[in-house]
């Protein structure tokens, strides 16, 4: 790389697009080539938060051809990720894309192979991988023995504008696929084992969606070393605020749980900042003394570095920068993106076919 700034075309100006654009504006090595959305109205607020003179674009392919950026950041609806990323890679751009990478495993593999053949960075927005507390949670889970039982969910009681956004998302993706990739990726990190079997269930809890779409889903995954995990996600005004935030792992030697008093409180399930908060980890050890009593008291691990959503996105873009400049090897990151996508997509297929799928 030269000392020239990396010119990024930011595609999408919703919640994630905004945070990524602000991140690029704050990192000296990047320069925003333009913010591209289909509607000027949808990006108007974002433009007031960016440096004066930041360019705007309405058509992705035109912007890609005319601006010839060094990199593209894709924060659009999931069904556009694959075609947009492919176009960018073919144009010689580095690519950061929000999850999921694509709508099926073959497309995920195709994009990874294309990026490697072009010697371009391809990074998927696995935001929890940049969170110090989630990194610690994975580290603690690895001390609990084998097999592990992992229980995670992220239900959202969404209404108003949030429900309208969710309905738009649900037109192209199920909730267990959209956010599920984060949590099955965490499970894979914890177990360091190959996923071998997946099943899923789903339900439509509203008449505001097409008949073939669901707004609730649950997946179960089994690993080669005997570990098992489940993930649950539901969106909509009907969802319960009770136990919407469960992040828990159990092994032969004890358990670890994220205890998020603030993030897990009622009325927080629709707050995007709450989705990443951990606050503290409760560590329980199962060793017993000669009397059969537990040897150690439960321990709280307080987590001082608790970045908010915008800061996490900035850290994602710093990782992207390291990938572009060659400071970070993206092989494991990309392989993990394929693996997590395979699991959640298999769960969606399992629900629709009524069969447990072997991976």
C-alpha positions in Angstrom: 0.0 0.0 0.0 1.1 3.6 -0.6 0.6 6.5 1.7 -2.5 7.5 -0.2 -5.9 7.2 1.6 -8.1 4.2 0.9 -11.2 5.6 -0.9 -14.3 3.7 0.3 -17.7 3.7 -1.3 -20.2 3.3 1.5 -23.4 1.5 0.3 -26.4 1.8 2.6 -27.2 4.6 5.1 -29.3 2.7 7.6 -28.2 1.9 11.2 -25.1 -0.1 10.2 -24.2 2.0 7.2 -24.3 5.1 9.4 -22.0 3.6 12.0 -19.5 2.4 9.4 -19.5 5.7 7.6 -18.7 7.5 10.9 -16.0 5.0 11.5 -14.3 5.7 8.1 -14.6 9.5 8.8 -12.7 9.0 12.1 -9.9 6.8 10.7 -7.1 8.9 8.9 -6.2 6.1 6.5 -9.7 6.1 5.0 -11.6 8.6 2.8 -15.2 8.3 1.9 -15.5 8.3 -1.9 -19.3 8.6 -1.6 -22.4 7.5 0.3 -24.6 5.5 -2.0 -28.3 4.8 -1.4 -31.4 4.5 -3.6 -33.1 7.4 -2.0 -31.5 10.8 -1.1 -34.0 11.1 1.7 -32.7 8.0 3.4 -29.2 9.4 3.7 -30.0 13.0 4.4 -29.5 12.7 8.2 -26.2 10.8 7.8 -24.8 13.5 5.5 -25.1 16.1 8.2 -22.8 13.9 10.4 -20.1 13.5 7.8 -17.4 16.0 6.7 -18.7 18.8 4.4 -18.3 17.9 0.8 -18.8 14.2 1.2 -20.1 13.0 -2.2 -23.5 11.2 -2.7 -24.6 8.6 -5.2 -27.9 7.0 -6.1 -26.9 4.0 -8.2 -24.4 1.4 -7.0 -23.1 0.2 -10.3 -22.7 3.7 -11.7 -20.8 4.8 -8.6 -18.6 1.8 -8.7 -17.7 2.5 -12.4 -17.4 6.3 -12.1 -15.7 6.7 -8.8 -13.4 3.6 -9.0 -13.0 3.3 -5.2 -10.3 1.2 -3.5 -12.9 -0.4 -1.2 -16.6 -0.9 -0.8 -18.6 -1.1 2.4 -21.9 -3.0 2.0 -24.7 -2.3 4.6 -27.7 -3.0 2.4 -30.4 -5.7 2.7 -29.1 -9.3 2.8 -30.3 -10.4 -0.6 -28.0 -7.7 -2.2 -24.8 -8.7 -0.3 -23.6 -11.4 -2.8 -24.2 -9.5 -6.1 -22.8 -6.2 -4.6 -19.7 -7.9 -3.2 -19.1 -9.8 -6.4 -19.3 -6.7 -8.5 -16.9 -4.9 -6.2 -14.4 -7.7 -6.1 -14.5 -8.0 -9.9 -13.8 -4.3 -10.1 -10.7 -4.7 -8.0 -12.0 -3.4 -4.7 -11.5 -4.6 -1.2 -14.9 -5.5 0.4 -16.4 -5.1 3.8 -19.9 -6.5 4.0 -22.4 -6.8 6.7 -23.5 -10.3 7.5 -24.6 -12.7 6.1 -22.0 -12.9 3.4 -24.4 -14.5 0.9 -27.7 -16.4 0.7 -26.2 -19.8 0.4 -22.9 -21.6 1.2 -21.8 -21.9 -2.4 -22.1 -18.2 -2.9 -20.1 -17.6 0.3 -17.3 -19.9 -1.0 -17.4 -18.2 -4.4 -16.8 -14.8 -2.9 -14.0 -16.0 -0.6 -12.3 -17.7 -3.6 -12.7 -14.6 -5.7 -11.2 -12.3 -3.1 -8.3 -14.6 -2.6 -7.7 -14.8 -6.4 -7.8 -11.0 -6.7 -5.6 -10.6 -3.6 -8.3 -8.4 -2.1 -9.4 -8.1 1.5 -12.9 -9.5 2.2 -14.2 -8.9 5.7 -17.7 -9.8 7.1 -19.2 -7.7 9.9 -18.9 -10.1 12.8 -19.1 -7.4 15.3 -18.8 -9.6 18.4 -15.3 -10.7 17.3 -14.1 -7.1 18.0 -15.8 -6.9 21.4 -13.3 -7.4 24.3 -16.0 -8.8 26.5 -17.1 -11.4 24.0 -13.5 -12.3 23.4 -13.2 -12.9 27.2 -16.5 -14.9 27.2 -15.1 -17.3 24.6 -11.8 -17.5 26.5 -13.6 -18.4 29.8 -15.9 -21.0 28.0 -12.8 -22.8 26.9 -11.9 -23.5 30.5 -15.2 -25.3 31.2 -14.2 -28.7 29.7 -15.8 -30.8 27.0 -18.6 -31.1 25.8 -20.2 -27.7 26.1 -23.9 -26.8 26.2 -24.4 -23.3 24.7 -27.6 -21.4 25.1 -28.1 -18.0 23.3 -30.9 -15.8 22.1 -31.7 -12.3 20.9 -35.4 -11.7 20.7 -36.6 -8.1 19.9 -39.9 -6.6 20.8 -39.9 -4.2 17.9 -42.6 -1.7 17.0 -42.9 1.6 15.1 -39.9 2.3 12.9 -38.0 -0.7 14.2 -40.8 -3.1 13.2 -41.0 -1.5 9.8 -37.3 -2.1 9.4 -37.6 -5.7 10.6 -40.5 -6.4 8.2 -38.3 -5.2 5.3 -35.5 -7.4 6.5 -37.8 -10.4 6.9 -38.8 -10.1 3.2 -35.4 -11.5 2.3 -34.1 -13.3 5.4 -35.2 -15.1 8.5 -34.2 -13.8 12.0 -32.1 -17.0 12.8 -30.1 -16.4 9.6 -29.7 -12.6 10.1 -28.3 -12.5 13.6 -27.7 -16.2 14.1 -24.3 -16.1 12.2 -22.9 -14.1 15.2 -23.8 -16.6 17.8 -23.1 -19.8 16.0 -19.7 -18.2 15.2 -19.2 -17.7 18.9 -20.2 -21.4 19.5 -17.7 -22.6 16.9 -15.0 -20.5 18.7 -15.9 -21.9 22.1 -15.9 -25.6 21.0 -13.1 -25.5 18.4 -15.0 -28.4 16.9 -16.6 -29.2 13.6 -20.4 -28.7 13.4 -22.0 -31.9 12.1 -25.8 -31.7 12.5 -28.3 -28.9 12.5 -32.1 -28.7 13.0 -34.4 -25.7 13.1 -38.0 -24.7 13.8 -39.8 -21.5 12.9 -43.2 -19.7 13.1 -45.0 -16.7 11.6 -46.6 -14.7 14.5 -48.0 -11.9 12.4 -50.3 -11.4 9.4 -48.1 -8.5 8.2 -45.7 -10.8 6.3 -46.0 -13.0 3.2 -47.1 -16.5 4.0 -43.7 -18.1 3.4 -41.8 -15.7 5.8 -41.3 -16.2 9.5 -40.5 -13.8 12.3 -39.5 -16.4 14.9 -36.9 -19.1 14.6 -34.9 -21.6 16.7 -31.9 -23.6 15.7 -30.0 -26.5 17.3 -26.5 -27.5 16.3 -24.4 -30.5 17.3 -20.6 -30.6 17.2 -18.2 -33.4 16.5 -16.9 -33.4 20.1 -20.4 -33.8 21.6 -21.0 -30.1 22.3 -24.5 -28.8 21.5 -25.9 -25.3 21.2 -29.2 -23.5 20.5 -30.0 -20.0 19.3 -33.4 -18.3 19.2 -34.5 -15.1 17.5 -37.9 -13.5 17.1 -38.8 -10.0 15.9 -42.0 -8.0 16.3 -44.4 -6.2 18.6 -45.7 -9.5 20.0 -42.4 -10.7 21.3 -41.9 -11.1 25.1 -39.4 -9.0 27.0 -38.9 -11.8 29.4 -35.6 -13.7 29.0 -34.9 -12.1 25.6 -31.2 -11.8 26.5 -29.7 -15.3 27.2 -26.0 -15.8 26.8 -25.0 -18.9 28.7 -22.5 -21.8 28.4 -22.2 -24.9 30.6 -19.4 -27.5 30.7 -18.4 -30.4 33.0 -16.2 -27.9 35.0 -18.8 -25.2 35.5 -20.7 -22.5 33.6 -20.3 -18.9 32.4 -23.1 -16.5 31.8 -23.3 -12.9 30.5 -25.1 -11.0 33.2 -26.2 -7.7 31.5 -28.4 -6.0 34.1 -28.8 -2.9 31.9 -28.9 -4.6 28.5 -31.2 -7.4 29.8 -33.8 -5.1 31.4 -37.3 -4.7 30.2 -37.7 -2.3 27.3 -34.2 -2.8 26.0 -34.7 -5.6 23.4 -35.1 -3.1 20.5 -32.1 -1.1 21.5 -29.2 -1.9 19.2 -26.6 -0.8 21.7 -28.0 -3.3 24.2 -27.5 -6.2 21.8 -23.7 -6.0 22.2 -23.5 -5.1 25.9 -22.1 -7.6 28.4 -21.3 -5.6 31.5 -20.0 -8.7 33.5 -19.6 -12.5 33.3 -20.7 -14.8 36.0 -18.3 -17.7 36.4 -19.4 -20.8 38.3 -17.0 -23.7 39.0 -18.4 -27.2 39.7 -15.5 -28.8 41.6 -16.6 -30.2 45.0 -14.7 -30.9 48.2 -14.7 -34.2 50.2 -18.0 -33.2 51.8 -19.6 -32.8 48.4 -19.8 -29.0 48.7 -18.7 -26.6 46.0 -15.1 -25.6 46.6 -15.2 -22.1 45.0 -17.8 -19.3 45.2 -19.2 -17.9 42.1 -17.1 -15.2 40.6 -18.1 -12.0 38.7 -15.7 -10.9 36.0 -16.3 -7.2 35.6 -15.6 -5.9 32.1 -14.2 -2.3 32.0 -13.8 -2.0 28.2 -17.5 -1.8 27.1 -17.5 -0.1 23.7 -20.8 1.1 22.3 -22.1 0.2 18.8 -20.4 3.0 17.0 -17.1 2.2 18.6 -17.4 -1.5 17.8 -18.0 -0.6 14.1 -14.9 1.6 14.2 -12.9 -1.4 15.5 -14.3 -3.5 12.7 -13.0 -1.0 10.2 -9.6 -1.0 11.9 -9.6 -4.8 11.4 -10.6 -4.2 7.7 -7.7 -1.8 7.4 -5.3 -4.4 8.8 -6.7 -6.8 6.2 -6.2 -4.4 3.4 -2.6 -3.5 4.4 -1.7 -7.1 5.0 -1.2 -6.8 8.8 -4.0 -9.3 9.4 -4.4 -12.8 7.9 -8.0 -13.1 6.9 -8.0 -16.8 6.2 -9.6 -17.9 9.5 -12.0 -15.0 9.5 -13.2 -15.9 6.0 -13.4 -19.7 6.7 -15.4 -18.9 9.8 -17.8 -16.7 7.8 -18.5 -19.7 5.5 -18.9 -22.1 8.4 -21.4 -19.9 10.3 -23.4 -19.3 7.1 -23.6 -23.0 6.5 -25.0 -23.6 10.0 -27.8 -20.9 9.9 -28.8 -21.6 6.3 -29.0 -25.3 7.1 -31.3 -24.5 10.1 -33.5 -22.5 7.8 -33.7 -25.3 5.3 -34.3 -27.8 8.2 -37.4 -25.8 9.3 -38.8 -25.7 5.8 -38.1 -29.4 5.0 -38.9 -30.7 8.5 -35.7 -32.7 8.5 -32.5 -32.6 10.5 -29.6 -31.9 8.2 -26.1 -33.4 8.3 -23.3 -31.0 7.6 
